[in-house]
Each structure stands twice: as C-alpha cells, then as structure tokens.
Amino acid sequence: MQTPLRHRLSTLAVLAALSGAAFAQAPAPTAGKDALKEPQVRALLAEKGYTNIDDLDFEDGQWETDATSANGERVDVRINPATGDVVAKKLVSNLSENDIKAKLAAAGYSRIHDVDFDDGVWKAEAERADGNDVEIHLAANTGEIIHVEND
C-alpha cells in the first residue's frame, strides 16, 4: 500500500508544480491578445496628432512615452493598452495652429494672428468681415468657435 500512496503523492506534487507554473506565466489582464502592441500605439498617437514619440515603454500596465502634441507642447502621455485611451499630463489639442487658422478663414475671418493654445482653449486674433478686430476662443479638439469678443 505504500507504493500507491507514494505514487499519488508524487502525482499531486507534479500537478501542484505545473499549476504554479501556469499561474506564474498567466498574462496580466491588460496584456491580453487584443491589447495594443507598440506599432499600434505609435499609429494611434500619430493619428491623434502626436509626433516625436520618444521612449515608448510598457510600464505599470500601460504604455508611457514623451511626445509632442499637435499644438506643439512636449508632454508625458499614457495609453491604456486595452482601450486605446490616450491621456496627456498636460492639456493638449489634436489641432495645430494651421488647423485653427484654416477653420477661422473658412468662417470668414481674415488677418488671423496671435494663435495660441492656453489652458485647454485655442485663442486667436483676427478681423471680421465688417473690419472689426476680435479675439476668438475655440474648442481644443474640434476648433468650434465658443466665444468672440471685440478686441
């Protein structure tokens, strides 16, 4: 009877060792087969207007990098590998200065100058069709005009 008992104990020990190895090799929840890989993260950032993407690393369950946003700000960026959500430590815009100028020109403004992104809002000075100088505030990522005041 001792031999079958030893055999069962040996079998249990082997199974315990194998199950422990399986747990040790299980991927983290965010590292699933559908999680974004480095080339996909780079493409996502480029699509959102980021350039000069440096030091892209996977740390603490997320992608991290330093990049230049579309509005020219150098920012630290975090990317959720499961959802693709991009979060910058600083308020940024997906639009560039040239995008804002083009939107304002299409809206009938001329002599557009002093275009600046500040505190999450685009600001620009321009001339209306009636010749008055105005300061215009636009939404960060849509370029929608949210406020116009006489300059």
KEKE-3310 file (N, C-alpha, C; in steps of 0.2 Angstrom, whole numbers, plus 5000, padded with zeros to 4 digits):
npx = (5004:5010:5017:5007:5002:5014:5015:5003:5005:5017:5011:5002:5011:5018:5007:5004:5016:5015:5003:5007:5017:5009:5001:5010:5014:5003:4996:4995:4980:4979:4987:4982:4978:4971:4976:4984:4999:5016:5018:5005:5002:5010:5005:4992:4995:5000:4989:4982:4988:5001:5019:5036:5039:5045:5055:5045:5038:5032:5025:5020:5007:5003:5006:5019:5025:5035:5030:5027:5013:4999:4997:5010:5016:5027:5024:5020:5014:5001:4995:4981:4982:4972:4960:4964:4964:4970:4980:4986:4998:4997:4985:4981:4979:4971:4972:4982:4991:4990:4978:4968:4969:4965:4951:4946:4948:4939:4927:4926:4934:4948:4966:4972:4980:4992:4989:4986:4987:4980:4978:4969:4961:4960:4965:4964:4968:4959:4952:4935:4922:4916:4927:4930:4942:4944:4945:4945:4939:4942:4936:4946:4948:4940:4939:4928:4920:4919:4918:4918:4925:4926:4941)
npy = (4994:5006:5010:5014:5025:5033:5035:5042:5054:5059:5061:5072:5081:5084:5089:5100:5108:5110:5118:5129:5134:5137:5148:5157:5161:5166:5179:5197:5206:5217:5214:5206:5196:5205:5217:5233:5233:5239:5245:5248:5257:5267:5271:5275:5286:5295:5296:5304:5316:5317:5319:5316:5305:5298:5286:5275:5265:5250:5250:5247:5242:5250:5259:5271:5287:5300:5314:5325:5336:5339:5353:5357:5356:5349:5334:5322:5306:5294:5278:5267:5250:5241:5249:5259:5272:5288:5298:5314:5322:5335:5348:5346:5348:5341:5348:5359:5375:5379:5372:5379:5392:5389:5385:5397:5405:5399:5402:5415:5424:5436:5441:5434:5431:5429:5416:5405:5391:5389:5385:5374:5380:5386:5402:5416:5431:5441:5448:5453:5451:5464:5472:5474:5471:5456:5445:5428:5413:5395:5378:5365:5352:5352:5364:5372:5387:5396:5407:5425:5441:5459:5466)
npz = (5000:5002:4991:4981:4988:4988:4975:4972:4980:4973:4961:4964:4969:4957:4949:4957:4955:4941:4940:4947:4939:4928:4933:4936:4923:4917:4908:4912:4915:4906:4896:4886:4872:4863:4867:4864:4854:4852:4839:4835:4845:4842:4830:4833:4842:4832:4824:4832:4832:4838:4838:4837:4845:4859:4869:4871:4882:4890:4905:4922:4918:4907:4892:4891:4886:4880:4871:4857:4856:4844:4845:4848:4861:4872:4880:4893:4890:4893:4888:4888:4886:4883:4880:4872:4876:4877:4887:4892:4902:4902:4897:4880:4862:4848:4837:4826:4825:4812:4808:4815:4810:4797:4800:4805:4794:4785:4792:4789:4794:4793:4791:4802:4817:4831:4836:4849:4860:4876:4892:4889:4878:4862:4856:4847:4837:4825:4810:4808:4795:4794:4797:4810:4824:4832:4846:4847:4854:4854:4854:4860:4853:4843:4836:4836:4837:4852:4858:4855:4856:4855:4851)
capx = (5000:5014:5019:5002:5002:5019:5013:4998:5009:5021:5007:5000:5017:5019:5002:5005:5021:5013:4998:5010:5020:5004:4999:5016:5015:4997:4997:4992:4974:4980:4992:4979:4979:4968:4980:4988:5006:5020:5017:4998:5002:5013:5000:4986:4997:5001:4983:4979:4992:5007:5025:5042:5037:5052:5055:5039:5039:5026:5026:5014:5001:5001:5011:5021:5030:5036:5029:5025:5006:4998:4998:5017:5018:5030:5020:5021:5007:4999:4990:4978:4983:4966:4955:4967:4963:4976:4979:4992:4998:4995:4980:4983:4974:4973:4973:4988:4990:4987:4971:4964:4969:4960:4944:4944:4947:4933:4922:4925:4939:4954:4971:4972:4987:4992:4985:4989:4984:4982:4973:4964:4957:4963:4964:4967:4965:4958:4947:4929:4921:4914:4933:4932:4946:4941:4948:4941:4941:4939:4937:4953:4949:4935:4940:4922:4921:4915:4917:4921:4924:4929:4947)
capy = (5000:5012:5012:5018:5031:5037:5037:5048:5060:5061:5064:5078:5086:5086:5094:5107:5112:5113:5123:5135:5137:5140:5154:5162:5163:5169:5186:5202:5207:5222:5211:5201:5195:5210:5223:5236:5232:5245:5248:5250:5263:5273:5273:5278:5293:5299:5298:5309:5322:5317:5317:5315:5300:5295:5281:5272:5259:5247:5250:5248:5240:5254:5262:5278:5290:5308:5316:5332:5336:5343:5360:5359:5355:5342:5331:5314:5303:5287:5275:5261:5245:5238:5253:5264:5279:5292:5304:5318:5325:5342:5349:5347:5348:5337:5353:5363:5382:5379:5370:5384:5397:5386:5385:5404:5408:5396:5405:5422:5429:5437:5444:5429:5431:5428:5410:5402:5387:5391:5382:5370:5383:5390:5409:5420:5437:5441:5454:5451:5454:5471:5476:5475:5466:5452:5439:5422:5407:5389:5372:5362:5347:5352:5370:5375:5394:5396:5414:5430:5447:5464:5467)
capz = (5000:5002:4984:4978:4991:4986:4968:4972:4982:4968:4956:4967:4969:4950:4947:4960:4952:4935:4941:4949:4933:4924:4936:4935:4916:4915:4906:4915:4911:4901:4891:4883:4865:4860:4869:4859:4854:4851:4832:4835:4849:4838:4825:4837:4844:4826:4822:4837:4831:4842:4834:4841:4851:4862:4875:4872:4886:4894:4912:4926:4915:4902:4888:4893:4882:4879:4864:4855:4854:4838:4846:4849:4868:4874:4886:4895:4888:4895:4884:4890:4881:4881:4877:4867:4878:4877:4892:4892:4909:4901:4892:4873:4857:4842:4831:4826:4824:4805:4808:4818:4805:4792:4802:4806:4787:4782:4795:4786:4797:4789:4795:4808:4820:4838:4838:4854:4864:4883:4897:4885:4874:4857:4856:4841:4835:4818:4808:4805:4788:4795:4798:4817:4826:4838:4849:4846:4858:4850:4857:4860:4849:4837:4833:4836:4840:4858:4861:4851:4859:4852:4853)
cpx = (5004:5016:5013:5001:5008:5018:5008:5001:5013:5017:5004:5005:5018:5014:5002:5010:5019:5008:5002:5014:5015:5002:5004:5017:5009:4998:4993:4985:4974:4984:4989:4980:4976:4972:4984:4996:5010:5018:5010:4998:5005:5008:4994:4989:4998:4994:4980:4984:4999:5013:5031:5041:5043:5050:5048:5040:5032:5028:5020:5007:4999:5007:5012:5026:5030:5035:5027:5018:5005:4999:5005:5020:5021:5027:5022:5014:5007:4994:4988:4979:4977:4961:4958:4966:4970:4975:4986:4992:4996:4989:4983:4977:4976:4974:4979:4986:4987:4980:4966:4964:4964:4953:4942:4943:4941:4927:4921:4930:4945:4960:4972:4979:4986:4988:4989:4985:4985:4976:4967:4959:4962:4961:4967:4964:4964:4953:4941:4928:4919:4920:4934:4937:4943:4946:4943:4944:4938:4941:4943:4953:4944:4936:4934:4923:4916:4914:4921:4919:4928:4936:4949)
cpy = (5006:5014:5016:5025:5036:5040:5043:5054:5063:5065:5071:5083:5089:5091:5100:5111:5115:5118:5129:5138:5140:5147:5159:5165:5166:5177:5191:5204:5212:5219:5205:5201:5201:5217:5226:5235:5239:5248:5251:5257:5269:5275:5277:5285:5297:5301:5304:5316:5322:5315:5317:5310:5296:5291:5278:5265:5256:5246:5251:5246:5245:5257:5269:5280:5297:5309:5323:5332:5340:5351:5362:5358:5349:5340:5324:5312:5296:5284:5268:5256:5241:5242:5258:5271:5282:5298:5307:5321:5333:5343:5350:5347:5344:5341:5357:5370:5383:5377:5375:5390:5395:5387:5392:5407:5405:5399:5413:5427:5430:5440:5440:5429:5429:5422:5406:5397:5388:5388:5378:5373:5387:5397:5412:5427:5438:5447:5450:5454:5461:5475:5477:5469:5463:5447:5433:5416:5401:5383:5368:5357:5347:5359:5374:5382:5394:5403:5419:5437:5452:5465:5474)
cpz = (5000:4995:4981:4981:4989:4979:4968:4975:4977:4962:4958:4967:4962:4947:4950:4957:4945:4935:4943:4944:4929:4927:4935:4928:4913:4914:4911:4911:4906:4895:4887:4875:4861:4862:4864:4859:4852:4844:4832:4840:4846:4833:4828:4839:4838:4823:4826:4836:4834:4837:4839:4847:4853:4868:4876:4875:4889:4901:4916:4923:4909:4898:4890:4888:4883:4872:4863:4853:4847:4839:4849:4856:4869:4880:4887:4894:4891:4890:4887:4885:4879:4878:4871:4870:4879:4882:4893:4899:4908:4896:4885:4869:4851:4836:4832:4824:4816:4804:4810:4813:4799:4794:4803:4799:4784:4785:4793:4789:4793:4794:4802:4811:4828:4840:4843:4858:4872:4887:4894:4880:4868:4857:4850:4840:4827:4817:4805:4798:4788:4797:4806:4819:4832:4840:4849:4850:4854:4854:4855:4854:4843:4833:4833:4840:4846:4861:4856:4855:4855:4855:4855)
residu = (MET:GLN:THR:PRO:LEU:ARG:HIS:ARG:LEU:SER:THR:LEU:ALA:VAL:LEU:ALA:ALA:LEU:SER:GLY:ALA:ALA:PHE:ALA:GLN:ALA:PRO:ALA:PRO:THR:ALA:GLY:LYS:ASP:ALA:LEU:LYS:GLU:PRO:GLN:VAL:ARG:ALA:LEU:LEU:ALA:GLU:LYS:GLY:TYR:THR:ASN:ILE:ASP:ASP:LEU:ASP:PHE:GLU:ASP:GLY:GLN:TRP:GLU:THR:ASP:ALA:THR:SER:ALA:ASN:GLY:GLU:ARG:VAL:ASP:VAL:ARG:ILE:ASN:PRO:ALA:THR:GLY:ASP:VAL:VAL:ALA:LYS:LYS:LEU:VAL:SER:ASN:LEU:SER:GLU:ASN:ASP:ILE:LYS:ALA:LYS:LEU:ALA:ALA:ALA:GLY:TYR:SER:ARG:ILE:HIS:ASP:VAL:ASP:PHE:ASP:ASP:GLY:VAL:TRP:LYS:ALA:GLU:ALA:GLU:ARG:ALA:ASP:GLY:ASN:ASP:VAL:GLU:ILE:HIS:LEU:ALA:ALA:ASN:THR:GLY:GLU:ILE:ILE:HIS:VAL:GLU:ASN:ASP)
# end
